């Protein structure tokens, strides 16, 4: 299968939202997978990446860039909603699954928390996409235990307090988590430790890592007009794994071009689709971009790494 593994590293707090919830403990929770772990749905991920690339090529659906690249873009991401019947998108996006999340530590300030289940998500995607990925073998720990990559996060070498939860430190030395997004984060924050938890302990640690912010809306007199309401955020330096695969590629797509002098309507031309769609998306979607909501208050900055 022609596919690529995609890593996502949050640089600021993220809010891939689901709208207002009556059942959640916060008014505006983040997206979650079937296990209750924070995730970024494929539709949100695809939409954010599409929007970033589309702005450089189109103006209100009209190709203002190179028409060959416009054709490749439409083949990869699909046409606009008013032309959705023409063809499907050639690139399929996968949900971004949690791999590691920052957690508070009584010693060492913070470290990444992960578990065998989270690393198995990466193995699943790598196998499905037909790519190789080097993952450490997580140490076998019992419920209530933690394996640390560094003793700097342990108290007297026996106890670790992670997100205000006490864990017995396993005697096994944990291997480093040398993944591309961890290496990228290390260039910013320096070397941080990793805590390998039992799957049964993971969910509670993850819940305590998520941020909840209370907000109000003020009127012109600086008195509360609406609120308070609560918003949930994924913390900076959280690591997700996603991927893309290219199952089909149309030979030609319809591209709307700018009007020429004397034309009443925009001409539509069938343009050949050239190149590998997965390579195109990976090339255009690398680097820093905005993901999720609350951009105007500094949320949603993330980095895509291939």
N, C-alpha and C positions, 0 to 999 in steps of 0.2 A: 504494500500500500504506500502511495506517495503521501507522506505526512511529515510534520515537523513538531517537535516539542517546544512549547512556549512557556517561559518563566515570567512571572509578574512579581515585582517588588514594590510595595507601597512606600512612597517617599514622604507623604503626609498622611493624615488620617483619611480613610476612604469611607464613603457612604453609598454603596450600591444598594439602593433602597427598594422596598416592596410597597411603598405607600403606607397609609395609616392602618394600624392593626388594632382590633379590639381585644384580641386574645394575648398579645405579647405584653411583657412587663414595661416596655417602652412604647411611646406613641409611634415612632418612626424607626422600626428595626431594620437591620441589614438583611440581605438575602442569606438564606441557609439551605444546606443540602438535606438529603433524607435522614441524616444522622444528627441534625441540629447544629452542624458546624458552619461557620461563615463561609460563604462561597461567592463567586461572581458568575452569574448565569451567562451562558453563551450568547444569548440575545443582547445583553448589556455590553459584553466585551466586543462583540462584532459591531454593534452600533457605535461605540466609542471610536474604534479603529477606523470604521468606514467614514465617520464624520471627519476625522482628522485628515484622511487622504482626499476625500471628496472636495473639501474646501480649496484645494490647490488645483483642481481640474475642472470644476463645474461652477456655474452661476445660475441658480434656479433651474437646474436640470439641463442646461445648455453647456456643451463642452467648450471651454475657453482655453484648454491646454492642447497638447498633442493628441490628435484624434486616435492614434494608435494606442496611446496609453489610456485614453478614455475608454476604448473598447476593452482593453485588458482589465481595467477597474470594474466595468459593468459585468464582464464575464466572471470575475472573482466574487463580487459582492451582490450581484443581481441588479436588475433595473429598479427604478423608483416605483413606489406603490401603484401609481396609475398605469404602469406598464408591466406589472408583475406577471401577467399571463404569458409574456414573451419567452422567458426562460428562467430557470432557477439559478441561484448562485453556485458557482463552481467550487468554492472553498467552504468547507464545513468547519465550524468552530465548536470546540468542546468546552463544557463548564470548567471554570477555574477552581480547582480543588485546593484546599488548605494543605500546606506542607510543613510550615513552621511559623510560630507566632511569638513575638516578644512577650516575656513574662517578668514581673518584678521579682527581685531576689534580695533577701535580707543582706546577703554578702554579694558584692560585685554589681549592685544596682539592677542590672537586667541581663537576661540571656534568652536564647531561643528555646522554645518548648516544642517537642515533636513526639511521635509515638510510632510503633510499627504500622498501625493502620494508615497513618498519613503517608508514610513512605511507600506503602503498598499502592496508594492511589497513583503515585508516579510510575511504579512498575506496570500497573494496568495500562496507563496511557502509552508508555513506551512500547509495550507489546502490541497494543492496538495500532499504533502508528508505524510500527516497524523500525524503530530507532533504538540505538544503544544508549544507555545512561548508566553512569557509575554511581551506585548508592552504597553507603556503608551498611554493614549488618548490625541492626540495632541490638544492643545487649538485652539479654533476657532479664527482666526485672519483675518482681512481684508487685501486686497492688499495694500502694503505699510506699513503694521504693522509687528511687530515681538514680539513673546512671549519668554522671557528669563528665564532660570533657576536660574539666579543670577543677582541682580541689579548691580554687579560690572562691568558689560559690558555696562551699560547705563550712559548717560551724564545727570546729574540732574534728573535722574529717568524718563526722557521723551523721549530721543533720543538715538538711537544706530546707529553707523556707521560701517557697515559690508562690507568688500571688497570695501571701498570707496563709498558705497551707504547708504543714510540716511533712517532710518526706525523709525516710531513712536512706542514706546514701549507700548505694551498692558498692561492693568492693571492686567490681569490674570497671576498668578504665574505659570510658566511652570513646568511640572513634569520632573524629571531626566530621562535620557535615559540609563537605567541599563541593557545594552546588554553585552554579554560576551566579544566582542572585545573592547567595551568602557572600561570595567573593566580592561582588559589587558593593554590598553593604559594608563589608569590612574596610573598603577604601574610604568610606565616609566616617564610620564610627570606631574603627579599629577592631581588633580581635575580640569577639564575644564568645562566651561559652554556649554549649548546647545541653539541654536536659532531655534525656530520653525517658519518657514516662510510660507506665502501663496504660493500655487503651482505656481501662475503666476509670482512670484518674484524669484522662485528657480533657473530657468535655467540661468538667468543672474549672479546670485551669484556664481553658479557652474562654469560657464565659466571663471569668474575672479579668481577662486581658482586654476585653472589649470595653470601649469608652462610652459613657453616657453623658450627654451634655444637655442641660436644661436651657431653654431659650424663651424669650418673650418678645413681642412686637410692641414698640412704643409709638405713640401718636406724636403730633407736633409739640405737645406740651410736656413730653417726656414722661408720660404716665402710661401704664400698661393698657394696651388696646386689645391684644390677644395673648393668651398663654397663661401660665407657662405650659410648654410641651417639651417632651424629651426626644432626643435623637441619638441613635446608636452609631458608633464608628469603629472601624477596624484600625488598629494602631499602626503607626509608621513602622517600616521594616518587616512587615508581614510578608511571607513568601507563599505564592500560589503556583500551581502547575496547570497549564492548559495545553492545547494543541490544535493544529489544523490538519486537515487532509483534503486532498483534491481528487474527487471521485469522477468528475466529468468536466469537459471543457467544450463549449460551443465553438464551432468553426468561425461563425460571424455573429455580431450583435449589432443592433440598431443604435446609432449615436446621433443625438440631436445637435446640430451645428449652428453657429451664429448666422443670423440673417445677413444676406448680402444686399447691396443697393437694389431697390426695386422689388424686393421680396416681401410679401405680406406675412408669411409664416416661416418658422425655422425649418430648414431642410433636414431631412432624416436620411442618413446614409448607412448602409450595411458595411461594416468595417471588419476586416480579418482580425482574429484574435491570435496573437503570437506570444511565444514564451511560456514558461512554466508558471502557473498561477500561484503555487505555494511559494516559489522563490520570489515572485513579485510582492506578495503580501508580507513575507518576512523582511524583504528589503525596505518596504515602505513603513512597516509598523514597528521598526526597532527604535529604541530610545524612549524619551520621556513624553508622556501624554496625559490627558485628563480623563478620568474614569469615574463614573457615578455622579452624584449630585453635590450640591453645596460648593461649587467652584468659587463663587464670589466671596466666600468666607474662608478661602484657603484650603479647602478639602479636595481630595480626588487626584492628587499628583502621584503618578506611578511610572515605573520603568518596565518596558518590555524587553526581555533578553531571550535570544534564541541559542 
